Amino acid sequence: WWEGRLGELEELTGHPVRWRYTRPGESGGLPPADAMLVAPLTTTSACRWAAGITDTLSLGLPAEGVHLGVPVVTMPFWSTALGAQPAVPRAVACLREQGVRVLLGGPDGYEPHPPRTGDAATFPWERALAALS
C-alpha cells in the first residue's frame, strides 16, 4: 500500500523513505532522529524487538536508537488474547527496562481490544504522537 505513495511521503518529510537496511556503499540518507515512534506495535514485533531480533529496519532503528539516547515511544495494538500470551508482558517489561516508553494501559496508553474486534481505523494516533512532545 505504501510503495505507490513513496513520493508523497518523501515530499511530506523532506527525506527519502527507507524500509530496508542499506547495502554496503549505499547512502543512509536520513538525518539523526530527534525521537522515534513505533506504532502500531504488534505482539510479534514487541517480542522480536525485546529479544534483539532486528532484521527489519522498522525494528533495527528504534532498537539502536534507544541505546544512542534517542527518545523512543511505542504504542501497541493487539487483542487481550494475544496480550495474555506470557511472552508479551515480558517483552513489554524488557522494552521498558531499556528506556522505551511503552504506551500500554493507563489514561494515555492503549487498552487492548477484545479478540476479533480490532479496527485499525480507531488506532489512537493523536495519543501516540502527543507522547513524543
ZAPATI-219051 format. One line per 2 residues: number of its first residue (from 1); their letters; for each residue x, z, y negated of C-alpha. Coordinates in Angstrom, 1 decimal. Each point is the difference from the previous one (the first is absolute). Layout:
N
NUM	A	X/Z/Y ~ ...;
! end
This chain:
133
1	WW	0.0/0.0/0.0 ~ 2.8/0.7/-2.4;
3	EG	2.3/-3.0/0.6 ~ -2.3/-2.2/-2.1;
5	RL	0.1/2.5/-2.8 ~ 3.8/0.4/-0.3;
7	GE	0.1/-1.9/-3.3 ~ -2.7/2.2/-1.4;
9	LE	1.7/3.2/1.2 ~ 3.4/-1.1/-1.4;
11	EL	-1.6/-0.8/-3.4 ~ -1.8/3.4/0.0;
13	TG	3.2/1.9/0.7 ~ 2.6/-2.2/-1.6;
15	HP	2.1/0.2/3.2 ~ 0.2/-1.9/3.3;
17	VR	-2.2/1.3/2.8 ~ 1.9/1.1/3.0;
19	WR	-1.6/0.7/3.4 ~ 3.1/-0.1/2.3;
21	YT	3.6/1.1/-0.1 ~ 2.4/-2.3/-1.7;
23	RP	2.5/-1.8/2.2 ~ 3.8/0.1/-0.6;
25	GE	0.8/-2.0/-3.1 ~ -3.6/0.2/-1.5;
27	SG	-0.6/1.8/-3.2 ~ -2.3/3.1/0.0;
29	GL	-1.5/-1.0/-3.2 ~ -1.7/3.3/-0.8;
31	PP	0.9/2.6/-2.6 ~ 0.3/3.6/1.0;
33	AD	-3.4/1.6/0.5 ~ -1.2/2.8/-2.4;
35	AM	-2.4/1.1/2.7 ~ -1.6/-1.3/3.2;
37	LV	-3.5/0.0/1.4 ~ -0.7/-0.6/3.7;
39	AP	-3.7/-0.6/0.4 ~ -2.1/-0.2/1.9;
41	LT	2.1/1.7/2.7 ~ -1.1/-0.3/3.6;
43	TT	0.7/2.5/2.8 ~ 2.3/-2.6/1.5;
45	SA	2.1/-0.4/-3.1 ~ 0.0/3.8/-0.6;
47	CR	1.4/0.6/3.4 ~ 2.5/-2.8/-0.2;
49	WA	1.3/1.0/-3.4 ~ 0.3/3.7/1.0;
51	AG	1.9/-1.1/3.1 ~ 2.4/-2.1/-2.1;
53	IT	-1.2/-3.3/1.4 ~ 0.5/-2.1/-3.1;
55	DT	0.0/-3.5/1.4 ~ -2.4/-1.3/-2.7;
57	LS	0.7/-0.1/-3.7 ~ -3.2/1.8/-0.8;
59	LG	1.4/3.1/1.9 ~ 3.7/-0.5/-0.6;
61	LP	-0.2/0.1/-3.8 ~ -1.8/3.3/-0.4;
63	AE	1.9/1.5/3.0 ~ 3.2/-0.6/-1.9;
65	GV	-1.4/0.5/-3.5 ~ -1.1/3.6/0.6;
67	HL	3.6/0.8/0.9 ~ 1.3/-1.8/-3.1;
69	GV	-2.1/2.3/-2.2 ~ -2.8/-2.5/-0.6;
71	PV	-3.4/1.7/-0.1 ~ -2.0/-1.2/3.0;
73	VT	-3.8/0.5/0.3 ~ -2.2/-1.1/2.9;
75	MP	-3.7/0.2/0.6 ~ -1.3/-0.4/3.6;
77	FW	-3.0/-1.9/1.1 ~ -1.0/1.0/3.5;
79	ST	-2.8/1.5/2.1 ~ -0.4/3.6/1.1;
81	AL	0.5/-1.2/3.6 ~ 3.3/-1.7/-0.8;
83	GA	1.1/2.9/-2.2 ~ -0.6/2.4/2.8;
85	QP	2.7/-1.6/2.2 ~ 2.7/2.7/0.1;
87	AV	2.8/-2.3/-1.2 ~ -1.8/-0.6/-3.3;
89	PR	0.0/3.5/-1.5 ~ 3.7/0.3/1.1;
91	AV	0.7/-3.3/-1.8 ~ -1.7/1.1/-3.1;
93	AC	2.0/3.3/0.0 ~ 3.2/-1.9/0.6;
95	LR	-0.6/-2.3/-3.0 ~ -0.9/2.9/-2.2;
97	EQ	3.2/1.8/1.1 ~ 2.0/-3.0/-1.2;
99	GV	-1.7/0.1/-3.4 ~ -2.7/-2.6/0.4;
101	RV	-3.2/1.0/-1.8 ~ -2.7/-0.6/2.6;
103	LL	-3.4/-0.1/-1.5 ~ -2.0/1.3/2.9;
105	GG	-2.8/2.5/-0.4 ~ -0.7/2.2/-3.0;
107	PD	-1.6/-1.1/-3.3 ~ 2.5/-2.9/-0.6;
109	GY	0.6/-1.1/3.5 ~ -1.7/-2.3/2.5;
111	EP	-2.5/1.6/2.4 ~ 0.0/-1.9/3.3;
113	HP	-3.2/-1.8/0.8 ~ -2.1/0.3/3.1;
115	PR	1.0/-2.4/2.8 ~ -1.1/-3.6/-0.5;
117	TG	-1.3/0.6/-3.5 ~ 3.1/-0.8/-2.1;
119	DA	-0.6/-2.5/-2.8 ~ 3.2/-1.3/-1.7;
121	AT	-2.1/-0.9/-3.0 ~ -0.5/3.8/-0.7;
123	FP	3.7/0.9/0.1 ~ 0.7/2.2/-3.0;
125	WE	2.6/-2.1/-1.7 ~ -0.5/1.8/-3.3;
127	RA	1.0/3.4/1.5 ~ 3.0/-1.5/1.8;
129	LA	1.2/-1.7/-3.2 ~ -0.7/3.1/-2.1;
131	AL	2.4/2.0/2.3 ~ 2.9/-2.2/-1.3;
133	S	-0.5/1.3/-3.5;
! end
